[in-house]
């Protein structure tokens, strides 16, 4: 009997996948970890080494070398060996498990080396007993990336007291779940964290009175603070009167930003004149009109562009052609009225000087066009972009009208580098494609999402059997899994593993964010 669960046994299950700092995500530390509502997948015994040490090759590990409970006391192990073993576990285990074993283990669990990435959930109790301040003082020399999540209504004074005077080794600060940003908070973090290169305020709320706006902007944009900042994710602005003064100051900020997230900000038509316009390579924004879009298309060094909702006249979409360095385009919604002929022109490459225009370097594409007649992204458009972008690694066009069998055939036959795919296709077309799928088609595919496309179960099972490392996601919180019992594959109708944990194993790869 084969105890392996496919495709999970072929993937390194990352125990702390929900904890790691992932630069390709707004949530640099996943806010959903731990997932109490779902079970964590625990692999069979022979795969435990693969889970804990993903750099080892499981095919070289025999049954004899499988991990077993040993009667050898851990006290014989030197400190440095124990600390290295600790590194393979989730940081929560340091506190709730290892620290309770003995005084020695408690002391080792506070080794700064273990706490390079730290997420702190601030409660009323941790503030009351100074637990947060004491802990940060103990491990501060090891922290490089810090996430602070506030789960209490308390005064700014108490929060400020909880932070040490100086944490100068931290380069990444995530306060994306910090309610109640104020001027005094900004002053504190600017002095406490003088060397941060990445600052995340993704969901942080800003509450200011109208007479406090000027002081807040003066503190935030002081030329002596955040000097090394390269990545900035802006806060959620719910205060009337702050939007335009803050945005005006931001567009004059003399910082060498390479990554800027303004999804909570609107009206960025001056971004092409900002001091960081030439250094910016990644831009995430929310709602864009034609003025904003024109400014964005003048950022010639941008390689990654996210726009949540784009509202531009028909031909304005062609301004994207200027962005010749664009590798990652994420357009969740494009306005009505974009004609088929202009979509074809957008993805066309000229006969000469192909590298001078978009999409010559495109690797990742999410494109959702909503058309009144539901004919967006027809086969002519698919034909064009599959010819122009044969090296595409990630594709999501599920926000469009049904892709027919002809369009599917072009995607499957031409995009041989594709690793991640999310598609909305006709059932008959998808069934026909899967039935005739050759081993040479989509040879590098790792993750297939078909949540909106009912497909014949037998065909999905056949595909899963022939590609045992492929994740096939057909419904929320469900992937196709099976075991081999006496040579017969048994497919499961239920999925009890943590889908969030599995997806986090992919999130650090460029392009998975699209699907």
N, C-alpha and C positions, 0 to 999 in steps of 0.2 A: 504493500500500500504506500502510495506517495502522499506524504503529509503536506506537501507544498500547496500553498494557495496562490494560484496564478490570477493576475499578473503581479500580485503584491510581493511574492517571494523573489521576484526578479528585480525589485526596486529596493534601494536602501531606505528603510522606514526611519525617518529622522525623528528621534524621540523628542527633541526640543525644537522641532521645525516651527512651532508656533511662537517661539521665543526669540529667534535670531533676528538681528537687524538686517532688513532686506531693503536695499536701496531702490529696487524697482517697484516698491509699494509705498503708498502714502502712509500706511501704518508701518513705520519702521520696525516696531515690535508688534506682532499680531495681537490686537485687542481681544480676540475671541479665545485666547488660550488661558486656562484649560477649558475644554468643551465638556462641561458637566453633563450635557444632555446626550452625549454620544460616547460610545465605548472607544477605547484606544486599541488599535490593532496590535496584538502580540504575536509575533511570528513563531513558528515551530522551533524546537530546541536547536536543531542543527543550523538555524539561521540567526541565532542570537549574536554570534560574533559579527555577522554582517551588519546587524543593527547598531551594535556598539562601536564597531570599527569598520566603517564603510570603505576604507582604503584597502582592506584585505580582500583577496579573491576567494570566494566561497568554494569554487571548484577545486581549490588546492587544499581545502580543509576536510579531512576524513572524519568518519564517525568516531574514530578513536580520539581525535583532537577536539571533539565537541565539548563545550563547557559543562562541567559537572560540579556539584557541591563538594567543596573540599573541607576536610577537618583541620587544615592548617590554620593556625591563628593569624589574624591580620596584624597582630602586634609584632610579628617578626619582620614585617615589611618596613623599610625605611620611609621617612616622611616624604621624600621626593617621589617615590613610587606610588604611594597612596594618593598624593595630590594629582599625579598624572592619571590615575584611575578615576578620581573624582571628576576630572574634566570630561569624561564620556557621559556624564549624567546631567539631567536637567538641574539648573540652579535651585529650584524648589526643593530638590532632594537634599541639597547641602543643609538647608535649614530644618526641614521637617523629618529627616531621617538620619543623616550622617552625624549631625550635631548632637543627637540624643544617644549615640552609642557609648561615648566615653568623653572624658575631659580632653584627651589627646585629639580625638576626632573633632570635637567642638572647636578646638584651637585651629586645627588644619582647615576646617570648613570656612574659617575667616581669612585664609590666605589670599592676599590681594590678587595674586596671579589668576585665581579662579573667577574673578569678577570683572573681566574685561567688558562684557556686555551685561548691563544691569537694568532690570525693569523694576521700579518701586511703585507699589500701590499704596498711596497715603491714606490712612484711616484716622479717625478721631483718636483712637487709642495710641497709635504710633506717634502722634504729635504730643499727646498728653504725657507719655512716659519718656519722651526724647529718644525713642528707639531708632527713629530714622536718622537723626543727627549722629547718634553714637555709632550706628552701623556704617554710615558714610565715612565717618572719621577713621574707622578701622580699616576699610578696604579701599580708600580713595586713591592710593598710589597705583592700584591696578586698573581702575575704571577708565575705559576709553570711550565707551558709548553708553549714555544714560537716558532712560525713559522714566518720566515721572507722571504718574496718573493719580489725579486727586479724586477721592471718593468721600469727601466730607465738605460741609459748608463751614468754613472757618475764616478767621481774619487773616489778612495779608501778613500781619506782624508775626503770627504763629508759624506760618509757612516759611517766612524769611528766616526765622530762628532755627528752623529744622535743617537748613542748608549750611554746610561749613563755610568758612570765610573764603576759601580758595580751592577750586578744583581745576587746576590749570592743565592737567593731562587729558581732560575730556575733550574730544574733537567732535562728537556727535551728541546733540541734545534734542530729545523728543519730549515736548510738552503738548502734544496734540490732543490730549484729553484733560486739559487743565482749564477749569472753569474760573473765570474771574481775573483775567489778565488786567494789569493796571500799570501805572507809571512806576510805582515802587517795586513791583515785580521785575519789570524790565531793567531797572537800575541794578537790582540785586543780581540777576543772572548775567548781566553784562560785565560785572566786576568779579563774580564768582567763577564764571566760565570764560576767561579772556581769550582762549585759543580755539574755540569751536569753529569748525569748518562747515558743519551742517546743523541747521536749526529748523525744527519741525513744530509748527503751530496748527496742524491741519484742522482739528476740531476745537481748538481752544476758543473760548468766547471772550470778547472784548466788551467791557461795560464801562463807559466813561460818560461823565457829564460834559456838556458842551464846553464848559470853561476848563476842562482837563485835557482837551485834544492837543493843544499846542505843546503842553508839557510832555505829553506822551511821545509825540513826534520828535521833540528835541532830545529826549532820552534815547529813543530807539535809533535815530539817525545821527547821533553824535559821532563825529569823525574819529574819536578815540576808542570806540567800542566795536566789537565784531569785525576787527580788521582783517581776519583771515577767512571770513565767511565766503563759501563758494556755493553752497546749496541752501535755499530758503523756501520753505513751504508756509504760505501765509495763513493767518488765522481767519476764523469766521467773524465777520464784522457785523454785529447786530446793533451797533450804536449809530443813531442818526447824526450826521454831521462829521463823521470820522472818515468816511469813504474817500472823498476827493482830496482832503488835505494829506492823508496818509499816502494815497496813490501818487499824488504830485511829488511828495518827498521821495517816494520809492523810485520814481523814474529819474531822479537826480542823484541817486545814491551811488557814490564812487566806490563800488566794490566789484571785484572780478568774479561775478556770479557765472557759474556754468550750468546751474540747475535752478529753475524758478517755477514754483507752483502757485498759480493765482486763480484756482478754481473758485475761490470764495470772493473774488474781486471782479468787477466789471468796468469796462471803459479803459482799455489799455492802448489806445491809438498812439500814444507817445513812446511806446516801448522801443521803437526803432531809433529813437534819439537818446536813449538812456546810455550812461557811461559803460554799462556792461553789455551793450548790444553786440559787440564783436566777440566777446568771450562766451556768450550764452550758447550752449549746445542742446539743452533740454528745456522745453517750455510746456507746461500744463496749464490750460485755462478752461473756463467754463463756457458761458454764452458769448459768442462773438458775432458782431455785425460786420458790415462791409468795411468800415473804417478800421476796426480792430484787425480784421483779416489782412487788409492791405499793409498795415504796419508790420504784422507778423511775417509776411512774405518778403520783407526787406531784411530779415535776420538771416543773412546768407550762411552763417556757420551752424545753424540749427540742424541737429541730426535726429532729434526725437521731438515730435509734436503731438500733443494731445489737445483735442478740442471737444468738449462735451456736446455743445449745440452750435452749429454754424448756420447763420442766416445771411446769405449773400445772394445777389442777383445771379442769374443763370451763368453768364460767361466769367464771372469773377472767380469761380473755382479754378480757372486756368492759371491764376496767379501763383498757384503752388509750383508751377513748372520752374520758377526761379530758384526754388530750394533744391539745388542739385546735390547737396550733401545729405539729404533726408534719408535716413535708414529705417525709421520707425514712425509710421503715421497712424494715429488713433483718432478717428472721427466717429463718435458714437451716433450722432444724428446730423444729417445734412438737410437743409431746408428743401421745401417743395420746389419743383420747377427746374431742377437740374436736368437738362436734356441728355438723351442717350449719346448724341453726337459729341457733346462736350466732355462726357465721361470717357469716351473713346479717345478724344484728343488729349485728355489729362494723362492717360496712361501710355500714350504713344511715345516712341523714341524716334528721333530723326535718323536719317541714313548716315549722316556725318556728325562728329562731335557729340556722340551719345552721352558721354559722361558730364556734359555741361548742363543737363536739365534733369528734372524729376521725371520718371522714377528710376534713374540709372543705378542707384545704390540701395534701393528699397529692399529690406529684409523682413519687415513685420508690418502687417496691414490689418487694421480694423476699419471697416467702412460701412456705415449704415445709412442708406439713402431711403427716405420715406417719400413715396410718390403717390399722388392722388389716384393714378391709374394702376398702381401696383405692378409696374413693369420695370422697376429699377434693377440695375445690374443684369441686363439681359446677356445672352450668349456673346454678342458682339463685344461687350465690355470685358467679359471674362477672357475671350480670345485675345484681346489686346494686352491685358496686364499679365496673363500667363506667358505670353511671348516676350514681353519686355522685362519681366521679373522672374526668370527661371530659377533664381537662387532664393526665392522667398522661403522663409523658415517658419513664419506664423501667419495664419489667415483666419479672419473672422468676418464673414459676410452674412451672418444669421439674421441681421436686422433688416434684410431685404426680402423682396418677394421670392417665392419658391424658385430655386435654381433647377433648371430642367436637366435631363440626362445628358444633353449635348455639353452644357456648361460643366457638369460634373466630370465628364470624360476628359475635358481639357485640363481641369485641376489635377485629376489623378494621373493623367499621362505626362504632364509637363513639369509639375512642381516636385522634382525628385529630392529636394533639400528640405521639404516641409516636415516640421517636427510637431507643430500644434495646429489643429484644425477645428473650427467651430462653424457649422454650416446649416442652413435651412433649405432643405431640398425636397423635391417631390418624392413621395414614398415609392412609387413605381420606378422612378429614375434611380434612386439610391439602391433599391433592391437589385436592379439590373446591373448596376456598377459593381456591387459587392459580389454578386454571383459570378461575374467574369473577372474579378480582380486577380491580377497576376502577382507573383512574388516580387517582381521588379517594380511594381507600382508603389509609390510612397514608401520607399525602403527605410526612411529615417523617422517615420511617424511614431511619436511617443504618446500623444494624448489626442483623442478624438471625442469631440462633444457633439451629440446629436439629440439634444433635449427637445427640439421642436420637430423632429422628423421621425415618425413611426416607421420602424424598419422590421423586417421579418426576423424573428428571434433566431431561427436556425442559421440564417446568414451571418448574424452577429456572432453566434457561437463558433461558426466555422472560421471567421476572421480572428477571433480570440485564440482559437487553437493553433492557427498557423503563425500568429504573432503574439507569443506568450508574454512579452514584456510591454505590450500596448495597453494603455488605460483607455477603456471605452466608457464614456459617461453618457447615459441615456436619460436619466432623470436626476433631479436634485438629490444629493446624498446617496447616489447609487452608481456603482460601476459593475461591469460584467466580471464575475469571478468564478473560478471552478477549481476542482480537485481531480486528480487522476486516481481512481480506485480500481484495482485489478485491471488496469489497462483501459478503463472506461472513463471518459470525462463526465463529471457530475457538476452541473452548473447550479449556482445558488440563486434563489429568487429573492433573497434578502441580503442586505449589506450592513453589517454591524460595526464596521470600522469607522474611524474618524475621517470623513472626507476632507475636512478643513486641514487636518494634519498632512494628509497625502498631497493635497494641492500645494501646501507650503513647501514641499520638497521640490516643486517646480518653480516657485515664484522668483527665485534668484536668477533664473534663466531669462534673458531678453526675449520678449515675444509672448511669454505665457500670460502676461497681463492682458493681452488682447482677447484671449479665448474665454 
